């Protein structure tokens, strides 16, 4: 992986999966590896689909705070 294609730890990262379980694990792993700005989407894609948004916006989703 080239340095320009590596994930940047200082960026804001939103992690999502089907139910929120796997993305919660992934978010925890990212935090453990020094990614400071990570949010898991609580409820995953199911929660996203319930918003019935035509376009994805971070403010449209409910975030589970990661500690």
C-alpha positions as a Markdown table, in Angstrom:
| # | Residue | x | y | z |
|---|---|---|---|---|
| 1 | Unk | 0.0 | 0.0 | 0.0 |
| 2 | Unk | 1.5 | 3.3 | -1.0 |
| 3 | Unk | 1.7 | 6.1 | 1.6 |
| 4 | Unk | -0.9 | 8.2 | -0.2 |
| 5 | Unk | -3.5 | 5.3 | -0.1 |
| 6 | Unk | -3.2 | 4.6 | 3.6 |
| 7 | Unk | -6.0 | 5.7 | 5.9 |
| 8 | Unk | -5.3 | 9.0 | 7.6 |
| 9 | Unk | -5.6 | 8.8 | 11.4 |
| 10 | Unk | -6.6 | 12.4 | 11.8 |
| 11 | Unk | -9.6 | 12.2 | 9.5 |
| 12 | Unk | -13.1 | 11.5 | 10.7 |
| 13 | Unk | -14.2 | 7.9 | 10.0 |
| 14 | Unk | -17.7 | 6.5 | 10.0 |
| 15 | Unk | -18.0 | 2.7 | 10.1 |
| 16 | Unk | -21.2 | 0.9 | 9.0 |
| 17 | Unk | -22.3 | -2.7 | 8.4 |
| 18 | Unk | -25.6 | -4.5 | 8.1 |
| 19 | Unk | -26.6 | -4.4 | 11.8 |
| 20 | Unk | -23.9 | -2.3 | 13.5 |
| 21 | Unk | -22.3 | -5.3 | 15.3 |
| 22 | Unk | -19.3 | -5.8 | 12.9 |
| 23 | Unk | -18.8 | -2.1 | 12.4 |
| 24 | Unk | -18.7 | -1.7 | 16.2 |
| 25 | Unk | -15.8 | -4.2 | 16.3 |
| 26 | Unk | -14.1 | -2.5 | 13.4 |
| 27 | Unk | -14.5 | 0.9 | 15.1 |
| 28 | Unk | -12.9 | -0.5 | 18.3 |
| 29 | Unk | -10.0 | -1.9 | 16.3 |
| 30 | Unk | -9.4 | 1.5 | 14.6 |
| 31 | Unk | -9.5 | 3.3 | 17.9 |
| 32 | Unk | -7.0 | 0.8 | 19.4 |
| 33 | Unk | -4.7 | 1.5 | 16.4 |
| 34 | Unk | -4.6 | 5.3 | 16.9 |
| 35 | Unk | -7.5 | 6.5 | 14.8 |
| 36 | Unk | -8.9 | 9.2 | 17.1 |
| 37 | Unk | -12.1 | 10.3 | 15.2 |
| 38 | Unk | -14.2 | 7.1 | 14.7 |
| 39 | Unk | -17.9 | 6.6 | 14.9 |
| 40 | Unk | -19.9 | 3.4 | 14.6 |
| 41 | Unk | -23.4 | 3.8 | 13.0 |
| 42 | Unk | -25.7 | 2.3 | 15.6 |
| 43 | Unk | -28.2 | -0.1 | 13.8 |
| 44 | Unk | -26.1 | -0.3 | 10.6 |
| 45 | Unk | -27.7 | -0.2 | 7.2 |
| 46 | Unk | -31.1 | -1.0 | 8.7 |
| 47 | Unk | -30.9 | 2.3 | 10.6 |
| 48 | Unk | -29.8 | 4.0 | 7.4 |
| 49 | Unk | -32.7 | 2.6 | 5.4 |
| 50 | Unk | -35.2 | 3.7 | 8.0 |
| 51 | Unk | -34.1 | 7.3 | 7.5 |
| 52 | Unk | -35.4 | 7.1 | 3.9 |
| 53 | Unk | -32.9 | 9.7 | 2.9 |
| 54 | Unk | -32.3 | 10.2 | -0.8 |
| 55 | Unk | -28.7 | 10.9 | -0.2 |
| 56 | Unk | -26.4 | 9.9 | 2.7 |
| 57 | Unk | -25.7 | 12.6 | 5.2 |
| 58 | Unk | -23.9 | 12.0 | 8.5 |
| 59 | Unk | -26.4 | 14.1 | 10.4 |
| 60 | Unk | -29.2 | 11.7 | 9.2 |
| 61 | Unk | -27.8 | 8.8 | 11.2 |
| 62 | Unk | -27.6 | 8.0 | 14.9 |
| 63 | Unk | -24.1 | 7.5 | 16.1 |
| 64 | Unk | -23.0 | 5.4 | 19.0 |
| 65 | Unk | -20.1 | 7.1 | 20.9 |
| 66 | Unk | -16.9 | 5.1 | 20.9 |
| 67 | Unk | -14.7 | 5.4 | 24.0 |
